Amino acid sequence: MKYMGALLVVAGFVGCSDWNIPEREVFENQKDLEKYIPLLEAETEADLTPTMRDYFAKLREYRKTPHVKGFGWFGNWTGRGSNAQNYLKMLPDSVDFVSLWGTRGNLSEEQKKDLKFFQEVKGGKALLCWIVQDLGDQMTPPGRSATEYWVTEKGGGNFMEGVKAYANAICDTIEKYNLDGFDIDYEPGYGHRGTMANSSTISENSGNTHMYLFIKTLSDRLRPAGRMLVMDGQPDLLSTEASKYIDHYIYQAYWESSTQRVIRKITQNHLEDWERKTIITVEFEQGWRTGGVKSYTSVRPEINAYPQGRQIFDYAILDLPSGKRIGGIGTYHMEYDFANNPPYKWLREALYLGNVVYPGKLD
């Protein structure tokens, strides 16, 4: 964890109330004089001091090393105004990637600048995300039916060709706005069944073959280009073969009340590298004040000693039956955590516990 010291140093900058960073300005006969400018105004690495440039270079290298990853569904993103809650670049530096909740493309100029800084300076990644229930969800042109547009027009009357066209249209949007991949929100067991989603195993020759082709088409476009493909909701429905096309299995472990319950939920031995590719998440629309479920019980006495935050803290230091540490943690509507003091209090502290205080086996 050779870069964690730098992570802690920067927390002093980005955690303060006015979100300022130092900018070097040298006057005649004066050296090492610093003034402070808002990080919100920084658009490129050139706007930063040499010290901060060095720090962010180390942060980008740290992201390449094995660690408990930081993730979240990030909503209310605008990239403009004086509210730091609405910026990707103001997320904690321990956040590796986010899924953009409510974003469908059509980025504003402010969002493009914010995204570019988040990617190029901080080394973060931002993914498109939505519930995939029916063919063409979120991409069917207004006034057109999904069957007419995707099957008849794009697929030449063949449903499977329409599936490929839909997947490629998503990839086109990702490439157009230089986003970093796609998060398939797959929840057939939670009221979101449709032409693309059902309770069958996702496989090439049986079960849900539509979703298998969708995943493979996305993977073939995104991953060779260095982009990501993840699945949240019910990744347990992936077959072993289909799981090889997915970078992370993200579970909405919102209401699990103990270590044992969450381990039962995520133990899916048929999925490729399931321990290190699994990310577990906490619900923050309601739980942002307390760090998740208030009645949560950990197998670790040191975690149970915390009056609040036990759920997200336990997730961050979760060691699986094989002895391997969990792949990552995250929060739904992570931006709600911004209102805590310090901003993003729970996610920051949880990742610090999982990566520094109680390090685990990462390979």
VOPAGU-2260 file (C-alpha; in pm, 1 decimal, decimal comma):
REM VOPAGU-2260
SITE   aa  ch    i         X         Y         Z
SITE  MET   A    0       0,0       0,0       0,0
SITE  LYS   A    1     285,9     234,6     -80,5
SITE  TYR   A    2      57,9     508,1    -209,5
SITE  MET   A    3    -185,4     516,4      78,4
SITE  GLY   A    4      23,3     777,8     255,4
SITE  ALA   A    5     -36,3    1007,3     -37,0
SITE  LEU   A    6    -405,8     924,9     -23,5
SITE  LEU   A    7    -419,5    1042,4     335,4
SITE  VAL   A    8    -226,4    1358,4     260,2
SITE  VAL   A    9    -468,1    1464,7      -9,7
SITE  ALA   A   10    -764,2    1402,5     217,0
SITE  GLY   A   11    -653,5    1709,4     406,0
SITE  PHE   A   12    -698,3    1913,8      90,3
SITE  VAL   A   13   -1021,7    1775,6     -48,0
SITE  GLY   A   14   -1190,0    1725,5     287,4
SITE  CYS   A   15   -1189,3    2090,8     395,4
SITE  SER   A   16   -1498,4    2305,2     385,1
SITE  ASP   A   17   -1404,4    2519,0      85,7
SITE  TRP   A   18   -1250,6    2231,8    -113,7
SITE  ASN   A   19    -931,6    2424,8    -188,0
SITE  ILE   A   20    -596,3    2311,1    -318,4
SITE  PRO   A   21    -267,0    2501,1    -320,7
SITE  GLU   A   22    -146,7    2666,3    -639,3
SITE  ARG   A   23     215,4    2775,5    -658,7
SITE  GLU   A   24     280,3    3138,7    -750,0
SITE  VAL   A   25     638,8    3262,3    -715,7
SITE  PHE   A   26     710,2    3634,2    -675,8
SITE  GLU   A   27    1041,5    3815,0    -695,9
SITE  ASN   A   28    1259,5    3732,5    -394,3
SITE  GLN   A   29     990,1    3502,0    -260,8
SITE  LYS   A   30     997,8    3125,8    -285,3
SITE  ASP   A   31     750,5    2860,3    -185,5
SITE  LEU   A   32     466,2    3107,9    -160,4
SITE  GLU   A   33     132,9    2935,9    -207,5
SITE  LYS   A   34    -214,2    3065,7    -270,4
SITE  TYR   A   35    -530,8    2862,0    -270,4
SITE  ILE   A   36    -768,9    2817,4    -562,1
SITE  PRO   A   37   -1085,1    2607,6    -565,8
SITE  LEU   A   38   -1036,9    2259,1    -705,3
SITE  LEU   A   39   -1368,4    2314,5    -880,4
SITE  GLU   A   40   -1193,9    2562,3   -1110,1
SITE  ALA   A   41    -915,6    2323,1   -1212,3
SITE  GLU   A   42    -976,7    2189,7   -1563,1
SITE  THR   A   43    -646,1    2018,7   -1644,1
SITE  GLU   A   44    -336,2    1894,7   -1467,6
SITE  ALA   A   45    -164,8    2219,2   -1567,7
SITE  ASP   A   46    -387,7    2402,4   -1318,2
SITE  LEU   A   47    -233,4    2208,2   -1028,8
SITE  THR   A   48      86,1    2265,4    -833,6
SITE  PRO   A   49     384,9    2036,0    -895,4
SITE  THR   A   50     317,0    1868,0    -561,1
SITE  MET   A   51     -39,9    1788,3    -656,4
SITE  ARG   A   52      60,1    1670,4   -1002,5
SITE  ASP   A   53     303,6    1428,3    -842,3
SITE  TYR   A   54      36,9    1310,1    -600,5
SITE  PHE   A   55    -217,4    1241,4    -875,1
SITE  ALA   A   56      45,0    1060,1   -1083,9
SITE  LYS   A   57     101,7     828,5    -786,7
SITE  LEU   A   58    -272,5     788,2    -742,9
SITE  ARG   A   59    -309,8     679,0   -1105,5
SITE  GLU   A   60     -38,4     418,3   -1053,0
SITE  TYR   A   61    -197,6     301,6    -728,5
SITE  ARG   A   62    -521,7     226,8    -911,5
SITE  LYS   A   63    -335,8     -37,4   -1113,6
SITE  THR   A   64    -240,1    -233,0    -800,7
SITE  PRO   A   65    -460,6    -491,6    -623,1
SITE  HIS   A   66    -677,7    -326,1    -356,1
SITE  VAL   A   67   -1035,6    -308,3    -232,0
SITE  LYS   A   68   -1193,0     -93,6    -502,3
SITE  GLY   A   69   -1420,0     200,5    -432,4
SITE  PHE   A   70   -1741,0     223,2    -635,5
SITE  GLY   A   71   -2079,6     392,7    -635,1
SITE  TRP   A   72   -2384,6     485,0    -837,0
SITE  PHE   A   73   -2339,5     858,6    -878,2
SITE  GLY   A   74   -2654,3    1064,6    -934,4
SITE  ASN   A   75   -2737,0    1433,4    -975,4
SITE  TRP   A   76   -2424,1    1487,7   -1184,4
SITE  THR   A   77   -2404,7    1827,7   -1353,2
SITE  GLY   A   78   -2036,7    1927,6   -1344,5
SITE  ARG   A   79   -2131,6    2290,8   -1294,5
SITE  GLY   A   80   -2207,7    2538,9   -1020,3
SITE  SER   A   81   -2058,7    2584,5    -675,5
SITE  ASN   A   82   -2190,2    2262,9    -518,6
SITE  ALA   A   83   -1905,7    2010,3    -506,0
SITE  GLN   A   84   -2160,9    1731,1    -463,4
SITE  ASN   A   85   -2240,4    1756,2    -835,8
SITE  TYR   A   86   -1885,7    1691,3    -960,5
SITE  LEU   A   87   -1703,6    1369,7   -1042,5
SITE  LYS   A   88   -1367,9    1529,6    -968,5
SITE  MET   A   89   -1475,9    1605,4    -611,8
SITE  LEU   A   90   -1536,5    1238,6    -529,2
SITE  PRO   A   91   -1292,7    1083,2    -280,1
SITE  ASP   A   92    -966,6     980,5    -441,4
SITE  SER   A   93   -1023,5     626,7    -312,4
SITE  VAL   A   94   -1316,6     588,0    -557,0
SITE  ASP   A   95   -1196,3     389,3    -858,8
SITE  PHE   A   96   -1505,2     396,2   -1078,9
SITE  VAL   A   97   -1867,9     502,3   -1078,3
SITE  SER   A   98   -2184,9     419,6   -1265,4
SITE  LEU   A   99   -2363,3     735,3   -1376,8
SITE  TRP   A  100   -2717,0     706,4   -1243,8
SITE  GLY   A  101   -2966,2     893,8   -1460,3
SITE  THR   A  102   -2720,8     978,1   -1740,0
SITE  ARG   A  103   -2803,8     852,7   -2090,0
SITE  GLY   A  104   -2543,9    1040,4   -2293,9
SITE  ASN   A  105   -2596,6    1390,4   -2434,6
SITE  LEU   A  106   -2332,2    1529,5   -2198,7
SITE  SER   A  107   -2310,4    1904,5   -2147,7
SITE  GLU   A  108   -1981,4    2086,3   -2200,0
SITE  GLU   A  109   -1945,5    2116,6   -1822,2
SITE  GLN   A  110   -1993,1    1742,6   -1779,0
SITE  LYS   A  111   -1737,4    1670,6   -2051,0
SITE  LYS   A  112   -1476,4    1885,5   -1874,0
SITE  ASP   A  113   -1550,8    1729,4   -1536,5
SITE  LEU   A  114   -1533,4    1378,8   -1684,4
SITE  LYS   A  115   -1202,6    1453,9   -1854,6
SITE  PHE   A  116   -1045,0    1575,1   -1529,6
SITE  PHE   A  117   -1178,6    1273,6   -1339,0
SITE  GLN   A  118   -1034,2    1037,1   -1598,4
SITE  GLU   A  119    -705,3    1199,8   -1693,7
SITE  VAL   A  120    -595,2    1359,9   -1367,2
SITE  LYS   A  121    -750,0    1136,5   -1101,5
SITE  GLY   A  122    -746,6     814,4   -1304,8
SITE  GLY   A  123   -1114,0     740,6   -1234,6
SITE  LYS   A  124   -1362,6     570,6   -1464,4
SITE  ALA   A  125   -1727,5     655,4   -1533,8
SITE  LEU   A  126   -1975,0     404,6   -1680,3
SITE  LEU   A  127   -2316,6     438,5   -1836,5
SITE  CYS   A  128   -2579,8     241,9   -1646,9
SITE  TRP   A  129   -2947,8     159,0   -1663,0
SITE  ILE   A  130   -3191,0    -126,7   -1608,1
SITE  VAL   A  131   -3191,0    -358,8   -1909,3
SITE  GLN   A  132   -3532,6    -520,2   -1915,6
SITE  ASP   A  133   -3651,1    -497,7   -2274,4
SITE  LEU   A  134   -3480,7    -469,4   -2609,3
SITE  GLY   A  135   -3389,8    -106,8   -2676,1
SITE  ASP   A  136   -3435,8      26,7   -2321,2
SITE  GLN   A  137   -3327,4     393,8   -2305,6
SITE  MET   A  138   -3213,1     384,6   -2670,1
SITE  THR   A  139   -3531,2     343,6   -2875,8
SITE  PRO   A  140   -3605,9     669,1   -3064,6
SITE  PRO   A  141   -3916,8     856,3   -2944,2
SITE  GLY   A  142   -4229,8     756,1   -3129,5
SITE  ARG   A  143   -4090,0     421,7   -3244,1
SITE  SER   A  144   -4169,0      79,1   -3101,5
SITE  ALA   A  145   -3877,9    -140,8   -2998,9
SITE  THR   A  146   -3985,9    -417,7   -3234,8
SITE  GLU   A  147   -4023,2    -184,1   -3529,4
SITE  TYR   A  148   -3691,0      -8,7   -3475,4
SITE  TRP   A  149   -3456,6    -277,5   -3342,5
SITE  VAL   A  150   -3596,2    -598,8   -3490,8
SITE  THR   A  151   -3746,8    -488,4   -3821,6
SITE  GLU   A  152   -3526,5    -193,6   -3916,6
SITE  LYS   A  153   -3193,2    -267,1   -3748,7
SITE  GLY   A  154   -3217,4    -645,0   -3729,9
SITE  GLY   A  155   -3371,2    -719,1   -4068,4
SITE  GLY   A  156   -3656,1    -903,4   -3898,2
SITE  ASN   A  157   -3424,5   -1109,9   -3675,5
SITE  PHE   A  158   -3454,8   -1051,1   -3299,4
SITE  MET   A  159   -3097,3   -1160,1   -3226,5
SITE  GLU   A  160   -2962,9    -918,3   -3486,7
SITE  GLY   A  161   -3168,1    -650,5   -3313,3
SITE  VAL   A  162   -2998,8    -741,9   -2983,9
SITE  LYS   A  163   -2657,8    -692,6   -3142,2
SITE  ALA   A  164   -2766,9    -360,1   -3290,3
SITE  TYR   A  165   -2887,2    -244,5   -2946,6
SITE  ALA   A  166   -2557,5    -341,5   -2781,5
SITE  ASN   A  167   -2358,8    -166,5   -3053,0
SITE  ALA   A  168   -2570,5     148,5   -3017,3
SITE  ILE   A  169   -2477,5     159,6   -2647,4
SITE  CYS   A  170   -2110,4     120,1   -2739,8
SITE  ASP   A  171   -2142,4     400,2   -2995,9
SITE  THR   A  172   -2271,7     633,0   -2723,1
SITE  ILE   A  173   -1991,3     532,2   -2486,8
SITE  GLU   A  174   -1731,2     600,2   -2754,4
SITE  LYS   A  175   -1891,8     928,5   -2859,2
SITE  TYR   A  176   -1864,1    1073,8   -2509,0
SITE  ASN   A  177   -1541,5     892,9   -2413,8
SITE  LEU   A  178   -1704,6     708,7   -2125,6
SITE  ASP   A  179   -1541,0     405,5   -1969,8
SITE  GLY   A  180   -1791,8     126,8   -2014,5
SITE  PHE   A  181   -2136,7      -2,2   -1925,1
SITE  ASP   A  182   -2303,9    -129,1   -1609,0
SITE  ILE   A  183   -2587,6    -371,5   -1690,5
SITE  ASP   A  184   -2849,7    -328,4   -1418,5
SITE  TYR   A  185   -3009,7    -672,8   -1435,4
SITE  GLU   A  186   -3302,3    -728,7   -1197,9
SITE  PRO   A  187   -3556,7    -978,8   -1336,4
SITE  GLY   A  188   -3622,0   -1107,2    -984,7
SITE  TYR   A  189   -3709,0    -758,2    -861,2
SITE  GLY   A  190   -3987,8    -668,3   -1101,7
SITE  HIS   A  191   -3786,1    -602,0   -1416,7
SITE  ARG   A  192   -3859,5    -896,0   -1646,9
SITE  GLY   A  193   -3889,8    -840,9   -2018,9
SITE  THR   A  194   -3771,7    -949,5   -2360,7
SITE  MET   A  195   -3410,0    -926,1   -2240,0
SITE  ALA   A  196   -3445,4   -1025,5   -1875,2
SITE  ASN   A  197   -3579,5   -1339,3   -1707,9
SITE  SER   A  198   -3485,8   -1579,1   -1429,3
SITE  SER   A  199   -3312,7   -1830,7   -1658,1
SITE  THR   A  200   -2937,6   -1880,5   -1658,1
SITE  ILE   A  201   -2762,0   -1651,0   -1905,1
SITE  SER   A  202   -2596,9   -1889,2   -2148,5
SITE  GLU   A  203   -2510,2   -1921,2   -2516,3
SITE  ASN   A  204   -2719,5   -2221,0   -2616,0
SITE  SER   A  205   -2991,1   -2243,5   -2350,8
SITE  GLY   A  206   -3171,9   -2028,3   -2098,3
SITE  ASN   A  207   -3149,1   -1654,7   -2162,1
SITE  THR   A  208   -2963,1   -1652,4   -2492,2
SITE  HIS   A  209   -3074,4   -1295,8   -2567,6
SITE  MET   A  210   -2884,8   -1155,0   -2269,4
SITE  TYR   A  211   -2584,5   -1374,4   -2344,1
SITE  LEU   A  212   -2555,2   -1228,5   -2694,5
SITE  PHE   A  213   -2605,5    -876,8   -2556,5
SITE  ILE   A  214   -2322,7    -926,4   -2304,6
SITE  LYS   A  215   -2086,6   -1082,6   -2556,8
SITE  THR   A  216   -2146,2    -806,7   -2811,6
SITE  LEU   A  217   -2079,9    -538,2   -2550,7
SITE  SER   A  218   -1769,3    -717,3   -2425,9
SITE  ASP   A  219   -1626,5    -763,1   -2774,4
SITE  ARG   A  220   -1651,0    -387,3   -2835,0
SITE  LEU   A  221   -1565,6    -246,0   -2493,4
SITE  ARG   A  222   -1302,0    -458,2   -2326,1
SITE  PRO   A  223   -1040,9    -476,8   -2606,2
SITE  ALA   A  224   -1047,4     -94,6   -2601,2
SITE  GLY   A  225    -968,6     -88,1   -2227,9
SITE  ARG   A  226   -1326,4     -16,9   -2123,9
SITE  MET   A  227   -1526,6    -201,0   -1859,1
SITE  LEU   A  228   -1836,3    -418,4   -1858,5
SITE  VAL   A  229   -1996,9    -491,1   -1521,9
SITE  MET   A  230   -2329,3    -638,3   -1410,3
SITE  ASP   A  231   -2522,8    -537,6   -1101,9
SITE  GLY   A  232   -2842,1    -670,3    -949,9
SITE  GLN   A  233   -2843,1   -1043,7   -1020,0
SITE  PRO   A  234   -2503,7   -1142,4   -1162,1
SITE  ASP   A  235   -2557,1   -1484,2   -1002,4
SITE  LEU   A  236   -2771,0   -1565,5   -1309,7
SITE  LEU   A  237   -2462,1   -1557,8   -1530,7
SITE  SER   A  238   -2331,4   -1892,4   -1650,5
SITE  THR   A  239   -1962,1   -1963,5   -1604,3
SITE  GLU   A  240   -1911,5   -1894,1   -1973,8
SITE  ALA   A  241   -2097,4   -1562,1   -1963,3
SITE  SER   A  242   -1913,3   -1450,4   -1648,3
SITE  LYS   A  243   -1586,0   -1444,0   -1841,4
SITE  TYR   A  244   -1712,9   -1138,6   -2030,1
SITE  ILE   A  245   -1780,9    -941,5   -1709,2
SITE  ASP   A  246   -1524,3    -737,5   -1514,2
SITE  HIS   A  247   -1718,8    -708,7   -1186,9
SITE  TYR   A  248   -2023,6    -868,5   -1026,1
SITE  ILE   A  249   -2195,2    -596,5    -822,1
SITE  TYR   A  250   -2447,2    -702,6    -557,4
SITE  GLN   A  251   -2709,9    -478,4    -404,1
SITE  ALA   A  252   -2649,1    -615,2     -53,7
SITE  TYR   A  253   -2861,3    -337,8      94,1
SITE  TRP   A  254   -3056,9    -508,6     369,6
SITE  GLU   A  255   -2827,4    -791,5     476,3
SITE  SER   A  256   -2796,7    -767,3     854,5
SITE  SER   A  257   -2485,6    -976,5     922,2
SITE  THR   A  258   -2157,0   -1097,5     778,7
SITE  GLN   A  259   -2299,1   -1447,0     735,0
SITE  ARG   A  260   -2597,3   -1322,9     534,8
SITE  VAL   A  261   -2390,5   -1121,9     289,7
SITE  ILE   A  262   -2147,3   -1410,3     235,6
SITE  ARG   A  263   -2440,9   -1639,9     156,0
SITE  LYS   A  264   -2571,6   -1385,8     -94,5
SITE  ILE   A  265   -2248,7   -1341,8    -288,9
SITE  THR   A  266   -2096,0   -1691,5    -277,2
SITE  GLN   A  267   -2129,4   -1798,6    -639,5
SITE  ASN   A  268   -1855,6   -2050,2    -708,9
SITE  HIS   A  269   -1959,0   -2094,9   -1071,6
SITE  LEU   A  270   -1860,1   -1737,9   -1160,0
SITE  GLU   A  271   -1508,7   -1674,7   -1285,5
SITE  ASP   A  272   -1278,1   -1537,0   -1010,7
SITE  TRP   A  273   -1587,2   -1453,0    -807,8
SITE  GLU   A  274   -1410,3   -1338,5    -489,9
SITE  ARG   A  275   -1191,2   -1067,8    -641,1
SITE  LYS   A  276   -1444,3    -964,0    -906,9
SITE  THR   A  277   -1728,7    -920,3    -656,1
SITE  ILE   A  278   -1829,8    -576,0    -528,1
SITE  ILE   A  279   -2090,8    -538,7    -253,1
SITE  THR   A  280   -2289,9    -221,8    -202,8
SITE  VAL   A  281   -2483,0     -37,2      66,8
SITE  GLU   A  282   -2804,9     161,5      16,3
SITE  PHE   A  283   -2751,0     532,6      86,1
SITE  GLU   A  284   -3083,4     686,8     -14,3
SITE  GLN   A  285   -3192,8     599,9     337,9
SITE  GLY   A  286   -2871,1     487,4     504,5
SITE  TRP   A  287   -2635,4     777,3     430,4
SITE  ARG   A  288   -2654,8     913,7     784,7
SITE  THR   A  289   -2567,2     584,9     955,5
SITE  GLY   A  290   -2342,7     409,0     703,7
SITE  GLY   A  291   -2603,6     147,4     617,0
SITE  VAL   A  292   -2824,1     -86,2     820,0
SITE  LYS   A  293   -2815,5      25,1    1183,9
SITE  SER   A  294   -2871,4    -323,4    1327,7
SITE  TYR   A  295   -2586,4    -486,8    1131,0
SITE  THR   A  296   -2373,9    -745,0    1315,3
SITE  SER   A  297   -2019,6    -832,0    1207,4
SITE  VAL   A  298   -1816,9   -1141,5    1290,0
SITE  ARG   A  299   -1541,8    -900,0    1395,2
SITE  PRO   A  300   -1567,7    -753,5    1746,6
SITE  GLU   A  301   -1368,7    -447,7    1643,0
SITE  ILE   A  302   -1636,0    -360,5    1385,0
SITE  ASN   A  303   -1923,5    -422,5    1626,2
SITE  ALA   A  304   -1761,1    -167,7    1856,8
SITE  TYR   A  305   -1855,9     111,4    1614,5
SITE  PRO   A  306   -2187,7     278,2    1705,7
SITE  GLN   A  307   -2260,9     336,3    1334,6
SITE  GLY   A  308   -2117,9     234,5     997,7
SITE  ARG   A  309   -2087,2    -134,0    1083,0
SITE  GLN   A  310   -2238,2    -253,3     754,7
SITE  ILE   A  311   -2013,6     -60,2     516,4
SITE  PHE   A  312   -1707,3    -111,8     737,8
SITE  ASP   A  313   -1764,4    -486,9     751,0
SITE  TYR   A  314   -1809,5    -503,7     374,2
SITE  ALA   A  315   -1475,1    -329,3     320,2
SITE  ILE   A  316   -1278,8    -576,9     531,8
SITE  LEU   A  317   -1474,9    -886,4     428,5
SITE  ASP   A  318   -1255,4   -1193,5     395,7
SITE  LEU   A  319   -1423,0   -1474,8     204,4
SITE  PRO   A  320   -1406,5   -1847,2     291,6
SITE  SER   A  321   -1102,2   -1894,6      66,3
SITE  GLY   A  322    -918,4   -1626,7     263,4
SITE  LYS   A  323    -932,7   -1372,6     -19,4
SITE  ARG   A  324   -1048,8   -1017,2      46,7
SITE  ILE   A  325   -1361,0    -886,9    -127,1
SITE  GLY   A  326   -1299,6    -714,6    -460,9
SITE  GLY   A  327   -1462,3    -384,8    -371,5
SITE  ILE   A  328   -1741,0    -194,1    -201,0
SITE  GLY   A  329   -1978,7      79,5    -306,8
SITE  THR   A  330   -2289,5     279,3    -228,7
SITE  TYR   A  331   -2615,1     350,3    -409,5
SITE  HIS   A  332   -2661,6     725,3    -454,2
SITE  MET   A  333   -2312,9     779,1    -324,0
SITE  GLU   A  334   -2357,7    1156,1    -353,0
SITE  TYR   A  335   -2587,6    1151,8     -48,0
SITE  ASP   A  336   -2279,2    1072,9     162,7
SITE  PHE   A  337   -2144,4    1416,6      67,4
SITE  ALA   A  338   -2369,4    1578,3     330,2
SITE  ASN   A  339   -2179,0    1406,6     610,9
SITE  ASN   A  340   -1883,4    1562,2     789,3
SITE  PRO   A  341   -1633,5    1515,5     638,9
SITE  PRO   A  342   -1792,8    1477,9     294,6
SITE  TYR   A  343   -1820,9    1114,0     185,4
SITE  LYS   A  344   -1742,7    1017,1     542,3
SITE  TRP   A  345   -1857,2     655,8     530,8
SITE  LEU   A  346   -1706,9     552,1     199,0
SITE  ARG   A  347   -1374,5     718,3     279,8
SITE  GLU   A  348   -1340,6     551,2     617,7
SITE  ALA   A  349   -1456,1     211,2     495,3
SITE  LEU   A  350   -1197,1     202,7     216,4
SITE  TYR   A  351    -929,8     318,6     458,8
SITE  LEU   A  352   -1017,3      30,4     691,0
SITE  GLY   A  353   -1022,0    -222,5     407,4
SITE  ASN   A  354    -696,8    -113,4     247,3
SITE  VAL   A  355    -483,8      19,6     533,4
SITE  VAL   A  356    -601,3     -69,5     883,6
SITE  TYR   A  357    -707,8    -429,0     812,3
SITE  PRO   A  358    -537,0    -526,2     484,0
SITE  GLY   A  359    -633,3    -861,6     336,0
SITE  LYS   A  360    -521,4   -1121,0      83,4
SITE  LEU   A  361    -560,9    -968,6    -261,3
SITE  ASP   A  362    -434,9   -1243,2    -492,4
